[in-house]
Amino acid sequence: VQLQASGGGMVQAGDSLRLSCAASGRTLSTYRVGWFRQAPGKEREFVGHIYWSGGNTYYAASVKGRFTIFRDIAKNTAYLQINSLKPEDTAVYSCAAAPGASPYTYWGQGTLVTVSS
């Protein structure tokens, strides 16, 4: 599975942004796709995940309510919708995939989100 994250950019506080994670190599029907972020000087942080089959999602407490993960099965693409962006959301956002509930095996490169106040 190859993953390609995109959609990052420079935005202002309060804006919304949608990140994409396009998968190739196989369908994700039995996979889980997770989103992570890494702010400058900080460790990577889990944001949330979605189970492809059924679309069940789970979010870290720190982002719950502003972040939404969904997928387009036909496009084999997962999305991370971020609303009411804050400067502290500035980070490199990346996606990962794993079969079922197993540890993440496949990682995409990150996309940078910069939020100015």
Contacts in CASP RR format, 6 or more apart in sequence:
PFRMAT RR
TARGET T0000
AUTHOR 0000-0000-0000
METHOD contacts of the structure
MODEL  1
VQLQASGGGMVQAGDSLRLSCAASGRTLSTYRVGWFRQAPGKEREFVGHI
YWSGGNTYYAASVKGRFTIFRDIAKNTAYLQINSLKPEDTAVYSCAAAPG
ASPYTYWGQGTLVTVSS
1 23 0 8 1.000
1 24 0 8 1.000
1 25 0 8 1.000
1 26 0 8 1.000
1 28 0 8 1.000
1 31 0 8 1.000
1 97 0 8 1.000
1 105 0 8 1.000
1 106 0 8 1.000
2 23 0 8 1.000
2 24 0 8 1.000
2 25 0 8 1.000
2 106 0 8 1.000
2 108 0 8 1.000
3 21 0 8 1.000
3 22 0 8 1.000
3 23 0 8 1.000
3 95 0 8 1.000
3 96 0 8 1.000
3 97 0 8 1.000
3 106 0 8 1.000
3 107 0 8 1.000
3 108 0 8 1.000
4 20 0 8 1.000
4 21 0 8 1.000
4 22 0 8 1.000
4 23 0 8 1.000
4 24 0 8 1.000
4 108 0 8 1.000
4 109 0 8 1.000
5 19 0 8 1.000
5 20 0 8 1.000
5 21 0 8 1.000
5 93 0 8 1.000
5 94 0 8 1.000
5 95 0 8 1.000
5 108 0 8 1.000
5 109 0 8 1.000
5 110 0 8 1.000
5 111 0 8 1.000
6 19 0 8 1.000
6 20 0 8 1.000
6 22 0 8 1.000
6 111 0 8 1.000
7 17 0 8 1.000
7 18 0 8 1.000
7 19 0 8 1.000
7 20 0 8 1.000
7 111 0 8 1.000
8 17 0 8 1.000
8 19 0 8 1.000
8 93 0 8 1.000
8 111 0 8 1.000
8 112 0 8 1.000
8 113 0 8 1.000
9 17 0 8 1.000
9 111 0 8 1.000
9 112 0 8 1.000
9 113 0 8 1.000
9 114 0 8 1.000
10 114 0 8 1.000
10 115 0 8 1.000
10 116 0 8 1.000
11 17 0 8 1.000
11 85 0 8 1.000
11 113 0 8 1.000
11 114 0 8 1.000
11 115 0 8 1.000
11 116 0 8 1.000
12 85 0 8 1.000
12 115 0 8 1.000
12 116 0 8 1.000
12 117 0 8 1.000
13 85 0 8 1.000
13 86 0 8 1.000
13 87 0 8 1.000
13 115 0 8 1.000
13 116 0 8 1.000
13 117 0 8 1.000
14 83 0 8 1.000
14 84 0 8 1.000
14 85 0 8 1.000
14 86 0 8 1.000
15 85 0 8 1.000
15 115 0 8 1.000
16 81 0 8 1.000
16 82 0 8 1.000
16 83 0 8 1.000
16 84 0 8 1.000
16 85 0 8 1.000
17 81 0 8 1.000
17 82 0 8 1.000
17 85 0 8 1.000
17 113 0 8 1.000
18 79 0 8 1.000
18 80 0 8 1.000
18 81 0 8 1.000
18 82 0 8 1.000
19 35 0 8 1.000
19 79 0 8 1.000
19 80 0 8 1.000
19 81 0 8 1.000
19 82 0 8 1.000
19 93 0 8 1.000
19 95 0 8 1.000
19 111 0 8 1.000
19 113 0 8 1.000
20 77 0 8 1.000
20 78 0 8 1.000
20 79 0 8 1.000
21 33 0 8 1.000
21 35 0 8 1.000
21 77 0 8 1.000
21 78 0 8 1.000
21 79 0 8 1.000
21 80 0 8 1.000
21 95 0 8 1.000
21 108 0 8 1.000
22 75 0 8 1.000
22 76 0 8 1.000
22 77 0 8 1.000
23 33 0 8 1.000
23 76 0 8 1.000
23 77 0 8 1.000
23 78 0 8 1.000
23 97 0 8 1.000
24 76 0 8 1.000
27 76 0 8 1.000
28 52 0 8 1.000
28 71 0 8 1.000
28 76 0 8 1.000
28 78 0 8 1.000
28 97 0 8 1.000
29 52 0 8 1.000
29 53 0 8 1.000
29 73 0 8 1.000
30 52 0 8 1.000
30 53 0 8 1.000
30 99 0 8 1.000
30 100 0 8 1.000
31 51 0 8 1.000
31 52 0 8 1.000
31 97 0 8 1.000
31 98 0 8 1.000
31 99 0 8 1.000
31 100 0 8 1.000
32 49 0 8 1.000
32 50 0 8 1.000
32 51 0 8 1.000
32 52 0 8 1.000
32 97 0 8 1.000
32 98 0 8 1.000
32 99 0 8 1.000
32 100 0 8 1.000
32 101 0 8 1.000
33 49 0 8 1.000
33 50 0 8 1.000
33 52 0 8 1.000
33 69 0 8 1.000
33 71 0 8 1.000
33 78 0 8 1.000
33 95 0 8 1.000
33 96 0 8 1.000
33 97 0 8 1.000
34 46 0 8 1.000
34 47 0 8 1.000
34 48 0 8 1.000
34 49 0 8 1.000
34 50 0 8 1.000
34 69 0 8 1.000
34 78 0 8 1.000
34 95 0 8 1.000
34 96 0 8 1.000
34 97 0 8 1.000
34 104 0 8 1.000
35 47 0 8 1.000
35 48 0 8 1.000
35 49 0 8 1.000
35 67 0 8 1.000
35 69 0 8 1.000
35 78 0 8 1.000
35 80 0 8 1.000
35 93 0 8 1.000
35 94 0 8 1.000
35 95 0 8 1.000
36 44 0 8 1.000
36 45 0 8 1.000
36 46 0 8 1.000
36 47 0 8 1.000
36 93 0 8 1.000
36 94 0 8 1.000
36 95 0 8 1.000
36 96 0 8 1.000
37 44 0 8 1.000
37 45 0 8 1.000
37 47 0 8 1.000
37 89 0 8 1.000
37 91 0 8 1.000
37 92 0 8 1.000
37 93 0 8 1.000
37 94 0 8 1.000
37 113 0 8 1.000
38 44 0 8 1.000
38 45 0 8 1.000
38 91 0 8 1.000
38 92 0 8 1.000
38 94 0 8 1.000
39 45 0 8 1.000
39 88 0 8 1.000
39 90 0 8 1.000
39 91 0 8 1.000
40 90 0 8 1.000
40 91 0 8 1.000
42 91 0 8 1.000
45 60 0 8 1.000
45 62 0 8 1.000
45 91 0 8 1.000
46 60 0 8 1.000
47 59 0 8 1.000
47 60 0 8 1.000
47 63 0 8 1.000
47 67 0 8 1.000
47 69 0 8 1.000
47 80 0 8 1.000
47 93 0 8 1.000
48 57 0 8 1.000
48 58 0 8 1.000
48 59 0 8 1.000
48 60 0 8 1.000
48 63 0 8 1.000
48 67 0 8 1.000
48 69 0 8 1.000
49 57 0 8 1.000
49 58 0 8 1.000
49 69 0 8 1.000
50 56 0 8 1.000
50 57 0 8 1.000
50 69 0 8 1.000
50 70 0 8 1.000
50 71 0 8 1.000
50 78 0 8 1.000
51 57 0 8 1.000
51 100 0 8 1.000
52 71 0 8 1.000
52 73 0 8 1.000
55 70 0 8 1.000
55 71 0 8 1.000
57 68 0 8 1.000
57 69 0 8 1.000
57 70 0 8 1.000
59 65 0 8 1.000
59 67 0 8 1.000
59 69 0 8 1.000
66 82 0 8 1.000
66 83 0 8 1.000
66 84 0 8 1.000
67 80 0 8 1.000
67 81 0 8 1.000
67 82 0 8 1.000
67 83 0 8 1.000
68 80 0 8 1.000
68 81 0 8 1.000
68 83 0 8 1.000
69 78 0 8 1.000
69 79 0 8 1.000
69 80 0 8 1.000
69 81 0 8 1.000
70 78 0 8 1.000
70 79 0 8 1.000
70 81 0 8 1.000
71 77 0 8 1.000
71 78 0 8 1.000
71 79 0 8 1.000
72 79 0 8 1.000
78 95 0 8 1.000
80 93 0 8 1.000
80 95 0 8 1.000
82 89 0 8 1.000
82 113 0 8 1.000
85 113 0 8 1.000
85 115 0 8 1.000
86 115 0 8 1.000
87 115 0 8 1.000
87 116 0 8 1.000
87 117 0 8 1.000
88 115 0 8 1.000
89 113 0 8 1.000
89 115 0 8 1.000
90 113 0 8 1.000
90 114 0 8 1.000
90 115 0 8 1.000
91 112 0 8 1.000
91 113 0 8 1.000
92 110 0 8 1.000
92 111 0 8 1.000
92 112 0 8 1.000
92 113 0 8 1.000
93 110 0 8 1.000
93 111 0 8 1.000
93 112 0 8 1.000
93 113 0 8 1.000
94 107 0 8 1.000
94 108 0 8 1.000
94 109 0 8 1.000
94 110 0 8 1.000
94 111 0 8 1.000
95 107 0 8 1.000
95 108 0 8 1.000
95 110 0 8 1.000
96 104 0 8 1.000
96 105 0 8 1.000
96 106 0 8 1.000
96 107 0 8 1.000
96 108 0 8 1.000
97 104 0 8 1.000
97 105 0 8 1.000
97 106 0 8 1.000
98 104 0 8 1.000
98 105 0 8 1.000
98 106 0 8 1.000
99 105 0 8 1.000
END
